Amino acid sequence: MVRFHWHVEQGMSAYMPPDGITLQKDSKVQQASCEIEVPGQKETLPAILTLPPSYLKPDKVKEVGIVLGHGSNAADWNGKFLTELAAALASQGYLVVRCYCKQKEQRRQRMFEKALDAAATSPFARGVTRWLLAGLGNGARVASVVGTKCRGTIAGFALLSYPLEEAEPMPPGKGRRNLEATPGPPDSAGPLLLLQPPVLFVTGDADDLCNVPHLRRVCKEMQSSDIRFVVMKGADATLKPPQARSHNPEIVQNVADTVLEFAEALNNNSLHDSSLPRFVPDASDEVPAAATAAAITAAAATTAATPATAAAAAATAPGTAEVGSATAEVGATQQGNNPDQAMSVPEQQLPAPEQPIQESEPASDMDLEKQTDEAQPQLSAYQRHSYEPVTLS
């Protein structure tokens, strides 16, 4: 028997074993188990494509595909909750992809991107043109980080139990020696401030990692064009009843219906007609200016975007102009109101005319090469290339 193999990009491919497709009798959807061969990694990345019942007809597959990330427990990737959620979405015509990665969160971000690439270039996604990035727990944080730098067209984000109160992991390169000098952000608000497509938040009223008033204050500062906010009663950080061993079928169905309605609105470009509660700020959602500036700085430092992109995001974020104006005004007050006094320079700081200027030694070729490399923006593979889905004749 021959396995089904497809090319993703240079040095990367994916394949499905001969017995990789199984039918779920209750939902009529099919699960395609596949392995993704990632460059520079010995082991393959396990993934599951949940296919709609009519996946062989491209016109029966929705234009929006869905990437669903697991939480801190990697075993949940194929657990009851995410499996039923993927089946509920696929039964309505959506292609859903999940992947398994038990490594640290920065590594999971890269694997999340690779799963998106493999799904987008597979023959099953011939009719998919946009993607909805979703995740549970810190899988929602992974989705929000990846969404700012991936190559596919992002239709929106479905963030389930976003761990807002959990400190965002330090980015690669921040060693333990620099941890005390440059401490990381105290929460995970940073990635949310860079999101521009529509966002759906689904959180439980008993979620100790996502305080609802705190999340509302962060939503007020987000750049997203449309924010929907749904609170599940009697659900904790895993969207289960507190201290329960398994998920409540009613809560699972409510979550599935909520995400499905959001996906349908994105697919039909009718989010303005959606009945999902839309976030509307009020007086209780005010955020201190210092907290806003710190969150924007942390978001620009932890994202994998280029320096130009980070600067543009900080400049266009709500509240940035007000913070900058306030800082400039305080600086002018400290210097005094006399412009001549503010611009004056002590005479002893100026070099004497007769003092000879010492010429510096010419830079070596190695130093010039190092300066040139540092001046070049570090572009990721997602900013250097772009992919197009495979079209079968």
Disulfide bonds with the S-S distance in Angstrom:
none
